[in-house]
Structures are given as C-alpha cells and as structure tokens.
Amino acid sequence: MNRCLAFLLALVFATLSVSSACVAATGDWVHFTLEPERSGGGKIHATFRDGGGPHYDNNWSTEFLPSELIGFDSTSFRSSGARPVHFALVREAGRLDCSGNGGNAYATGNCSFTPDPGFGQLLINRGIGRPSREQAFALMAVNARREVIDAVASAHYPTPTIDNLMALSALGVTGPYISGIAAAGYRPRSIDTLIAFKALTITPDWIGSFVRIGYGNVPADELVQLKALNITPEFIMGFERIGYRHLPVDTLVQLKAMDVTPEFVRAVQQGDALPAPDRLVQLRALGRELRSH
C-alpha cells in the first residue's frame, strides 16, 4: 500500500474509531435531547448519550426529519408548556424506543436500545461476525443495511469485518455506489480501498473523466493519489497542450505536490526544449529553498 493511501486510511479510521467510541452504549438506557436544527431547515437535532457513566462522555449526535422519529409529535414539541414525548427510531440494525418530556422546542428523556436479531444473524451467516452490544448500537447509529452487505458480496470483495461495515455505512456507501464503481472497472482488492474511494468521493463519472483523456485502467491506488491531490483532467491537459504527452501518474503527483504548473514551465523554459519533469521538480524545490532564506 502506498504512503498516500495508508495516510488517508489512517485518517479515516481515526475518525471512525472516535465515532464508534462515541456511540458505545454500555448502560441499560440512553439519554436523549431534541431541539430544532440550527439552520432552521425543519429537521430535529438529536443527541443520544450513554447512560452508563457519570459524565455522559459517549455521544451520538445527528439530525432527523420529524417523520423519521416514529410517533413524534412535532407540533406538540414546538408548543409552549411541558408534555410527554414518545418516539421510536427503527433501522435495520436495531431500534431505539424513547420517552420523556418536551415543549418549547426542546425535549429530553431516556431510550432503550434493542438490536435487531435478524440483522445480527445475517452478520453471523455472512461470516462478518457476532456484534457486541456496543457494535450493535454503532451499526444502528450509522444505519448499516443489508443492501451494502449484499453489494459487497456481489462485487466479490473480501468479507468485511464489523468495523469495515461501520466505516462503509458511516461514509454513506450504498449498493448502487459499489456496483457503479465495479461497472467502471474497479473492484479494489480490499475494503480499505473502497472506503478510501468513498471518503475521497471517487465516483464512476470522475473515473470516466480520466478515461476520456487516455487515462483508463489506472490502478486503484493511483486513483486515490490523483483525487487526494485534486489532480484534474484539466491539470493534465494543461501539460499536454505544451508538449508533455501522457505523463505517468507518479510524475503528475510530484508535479502537483510541488505546485509545478504549465505557467511555471514556460517561465523556466530555455529555448524550444521542454525541461524534464524531474528537473521541473528540482527547480521548484530550489526556488522554495531560496525564498526560505
């Protein structure tokens, strides 16, 4: 695995490990608060806190349409005064059943969490593993779905771990996304690469934009490097227009990383001969060193 991909995955998994810790539900109940989203778009901002510790350090916060909270009375929630509040959040991986008090656009109370036994059995049957209570809660929180499990299997990826499934779900990977990437010719050998694709918003259309300029069948790790450095077809075509034909991806990465542009080439070019790409990188590095002194 190249350094760029390894670094990206380290960032993704660091973020996801924090998220997983934040949704761990070790107590018998989960405390909730509800309030309107700050943007005023009509959604409800919900925070769920683990009731197992005195400081309520384990949090999961997100926003819902009122219709997603089954039994939730939006009008009553926003009215003045205090009244009982009841709602349920039902997802494939499990459900929360919540009750408390609310009014004046604020509500608080407690929820019980119930893992979905069918979903848990699916994970076991597919060789993914038996989730712990904390993992089951996390799978519900990131809205893990059978659709993603089926799509991963259909695209002949290795069997994901529970952490892989949480990462895919947290990033919003869907069945159509997986099949679309496969149709574009990419079935990365590991789930980690698929996660990197989604984290960087590598899409079939984006891949196609490189195919159209002659960069088809680029290895998956090189696609990750192109996207991570925001190397675009326009960037590549700028070098094509001044005479650099089909530069290798690793060369493009070096040029982009050092901010070497076609304009820079013209500024340092002597005569008709084009400087070699590695010479351009050296000149840019030398210029930066001189400016630093």
C-alpha positions in Angstrom: 0.0 0.0 0.0 1.5 3.4 -1.0 2.1 6.1 1.6 -0.7 8.3 0.3 -3.4 5.6 0.7 -2.0 4.4 4.0 -2.1 8.0 5.4 -5.7 8.5 4.1 -6.9 5.3 5.6 -5.2 6.2 8.9 -7.2 9.5 8.9 -10.5 7.7 8.0 -10.1 5.0 10.7 -9.0 7.5 13.3 -12.2 9.5 12.7 -14.3 6.4 12.6 -12.8 5.0 15.8 -13.7 8.2 17.6 -17.3 7.9 16.2 -17.5 4.3 17.3 -16.4 5.2 20.8 -19.0 8.0 20.8 -21.9 5.7 20.1 -20.9 3.0 22.6 -23.9 2.2 24.7 -22.8 0.4 27.8 -25.6 1.2 30.1 -29.2 -0.1 30.2 -30.5 3.2 28.9 -29.5 6.0 26.6 -30.3 9.6 27.4 -31.6 11.8 24.6 -32.2 15.5 23.9 -34.0 17.0 21.0 -34.0 20.6 19.6 -34.5 22.2 16.2 -31.6 22.1 13.9 -29.7 25.4 13.9 -30.0 26.1 10.2 -33.8 26.3 10.5 -34.4 23.7 7.9 -37.1 21.9 9.8 -35.1 18.9 10.9 -34.7 17.8 14.5 -31.2 17.8 16.1 -30.9 14.8 18.4 -28.2 13.9 20.8 -28.0 10.4 22.4 -25.8 9.9 25.4 -24.7 6.7 27.1 -26.2 6.4 30.5 -23.5 4.1 31.8 -21.1 6.8 33.1 -21.4 9.8 35.3 -20.1 12.3 32.8 -22.1 11.1 29.7 -18.9 11.2 27.6 -20.3 8.8 24.9 -22.4 10.8 22.4 -24.1 10.3 19.1 -25.5 13.5 17.5 -27.3 13.7 14.2 -30.3 15.3 12.5 -33.6 13.7 11.5 -36.7 14.6 9.6 -39.6 14.6 12.1 -41.1 11.8 10.1 -38.1 9.6 10.8 -38.9 9.6 14.5 -41.9 7.3 14.7 -44.7 8.6 16.9 -43.0 12.0 17.3 -45.5 14.9 17.5 -43.7 17.9 16.0 -46.4 20.4 16.8 -46.6 19.4 20.4 -42.8 19.5 20.6 -42.7 23.1 19.4 -45.7 24.3 21.5 -45.3 26.1 24.8 -45.6 24.2 28.1 -44.4 20.7 29.1 -45.9 17.4 27.9 -44.9 13.8 27.4 -42.8 12.9 24.4 -42.6 9.5 22.8 -40.9 8.3 19.6 -39.0 5.3 18.1 -36.1 5.2 15.7 -36.2 2.0 13.7 -33.4 0.8 11.5 -32.3 -2.5 10.1 -29.6 -3.0 12.7 -31.9 -2.1 15.7 -34.2 0.3 17.3 -34.5 3.0 20.0 -37.7 3.4 22.0 -37.7 6.8 23.7 -39.9 8.6 26.1 -39.5 11.8 28.1 -40.9 15.3 28.4 -40.8 18.2 26.0 -42.2 21.5 24.8 -40.9 25.0 23.7 -38.9 23.2 21.0 -36.8 21.1 23.4 -37.2 17.6 24.8 -35.3 15.2 27.0 -35.7 11.7 28.3 -34.4 8.2 28.0 -34.3 5.4 25.4 -33.9 1.7 25.4 -31.9 0.1 22.6 -32.9 -3.3 21.1 -30.6 -4.9 18.5 -32.4 -6.4 15.6 -31.9 -10.2 15.9 -32.3 -10.8 12.2 -29.6 -8.3 11.3 -27.3 -9.8 13.9 -27.9 -13.3 12.5 -27.2 -12.0 9.0 -23.8 -10.8 10.1 -23.1 -14.2 11.6 -24.3 -16.1 8.5 -22.2 -14.0 6.1 -19.1 -14.6 8.2 -18.8 -10.9 9.3 -19.1 -11.8 13.0 -21.3 -11.5 16.0 -21.6 -7.9 17.1 -21.2 -6.9 20.7 -23.8 -4.6 22.3 -21.6 -1.6 21.6 -21.1 -2.7 18.0 -24.8 -3.3 17.5 -25.6 0.2 18.8 -22.9 1.6 16.4 -24.3 -0.3 13.5 -27.7 1.2 14.2 -26.3 4.7 14.6 -24.5 4.6 11.2 -27.6 3.0 9.6 -25.9 -0.2 8.4 -28.0 -2.0 5.9 -28.2 -5.4 4.2 -28.1 -3.7 0.8 -24.4 -2.8 1.4 -23.6 -6.3 2.6 -25.2 -7.8 -0.5 -23.4 -5.4 -2.8 -20.0 -6.1 -1.3 -20.6 -9.8 -1.8 -21.9 -9.3 -5.4 -18.8 -7.3 -6.3 -16.6 -10.1 -4.9 -14.9 -8.1 -2.2 -13.3 -9.9 0.8 -15.8 -10.5 3.6 -15.9 -7.2 5.6 -15.4 -7.0 9.3 -17.9 -5.3 11.6 -15.6 -2.3 11.7 -15.5 -2.3 7.8 -19.3 -2.3 7.7 -19.5 0.6 10.2 -16.9 2.6 8.1 -18.8 2.0 4.9 -22.1 2.9 6.5 -20.7 6.0 8.2 -19.4 7.2 4.9 -22.8 6.7 3.1 -21.7 3.9 0.8 -24.7 2.4 -0.9 -25.3 -0.7 -3.1 -25.6 1.4 -6.3 -22.2 3.1 -5.5 -20.5 -0.2 -5.1 -22.0 -1.6 -8.3 -21.2 1.6 -10.1 -17.6 1.5 -9.2 -17.5 -2.1 -10.3 -19.1 -1.2 -13.6 -16.4 1.4 -14.1 -13.9 -1.4 -13.9 -12.8 -1.2 -10.3 -13.2 -3.9 -7.7 -10.4 -2.9 -5.2 -8.8 -5.8 -3.6 -9.6 -4.6 -0.1 -12.5 -3.0 1.7 -10.0 -0.4 2.8 -9.6 0.9 -0.8 -13.3 1.0 -1.3 -13.5 3.1 1.9 -10.8 5.4 0.6 -12.7 5.8 -2.7 -15.9 6.9 -0.9 -14.0 9.1 1.6 -12.5 11.0 -1.4 -15.7 11.0 -3.4 -14.2 9.0 -6.2 -17.2 8.3 -8.5 -17.8 6.5 -11.8 -18.3 9.8 -13.5 -15.0 11.1 -12.1 -13.2 7.9 -13.2 -14.8 8.4 -16.7 -13.4 11.9 -17.0 -9.8 10.4 -16.9 -10.7 7.6 -19.3 -11.8 10.2 -21.8 -8.3 11.8 -21.9 -6.5 8.5 -22.2 -6.1 7.5 -18.5 -8.1 4.3 -18.5 -7.3 1.3 -16.3 -5.4 3.5 -13.8 -4.6 1.3 -10.7 -6.8 2.0 -7.7 -4.1 3.3 -5.5 -3.1 5.8 -8.2 -6.7 7.0 -8.5 -6.6 7.7 -4.8 -3.4 9.8 -5.2 -5.0 11.7 -8.1 -8.1 12.5 -6.1 -6.2 13.2 -2.8 -4.1 15.9 -4.6 -7.1 17.2 -6.6 -5.3 16.4 -9.9 -8.0 17.0 -12.5 -8.2 16.2 -16.3 -7.8 20.0 -16.9 -4.5 19.9 -14.9 -3.2 17.1 -17.1 -4.4 18.6 -20.3 -2.5 21.8 -19.5 0.7 19.8 -19.7 -0.5 18.0 -22.8 -1.0 21.3 -24.6 2.6 22.5 -24.1 4.1 19.2 -25.2 4.2 16.7 -22.3 2.4 13.6 -23.6 0.7 11.1 -21.2 2.7 11.8 -18.1 2.8 8.9 -15.7 0.6 9.3 -12.6 3.5 9.3 -10.2 5.0 12.2 -12.2 1.8 14.1 -12.2 1.7 13.6 -8.4 5.2 15.0 -8.0 4.3 18.0 -10.2 1.1 18.7 -8.3 2.7 18.3 -4.9 5.4 20.8 -5.8 2.9 23.2 -7.5 4.5 22.9 -10.9 2.2 24.3 -13.5 2.3 24.8 -17.2 2.9 28.5 -16.5 5.9 27.6 -14.3 7.3 25.5 -17.2 7.0 28.5 -19.6 8.8 30.7 -17.0 11.8 28.4 -16.7 12.0 27.0 -20.2 15.1 27.9 -22.2 14.8 27.6 -26.0 12.4 25.1 -27.5 13.4 22.1 -25.4 11.0 21.2 -22.6 12.6 20.6 -19.2 12.3 17.0 -17.9 9.6 16.7 -15.3 12.2 15.7 -12.6 14.1 18.9 -13.5 11.0 21.0 -13.1 10.5 19.5 -9.6 14.1 20.3 -8.7 13.8 23.9 -9.9 10.6 24.4 -7.9 12.2 23.0 -4.8 15.3 25.2 -5.3 13.1 28.2 -5.7 11.3 27.4 -2.5 14.6 26.9 -0.7 15.9 30.2 -1.9 12.8 32.1 -0.8 13.0 30.5 2.7 16.5 32.0 3.1 
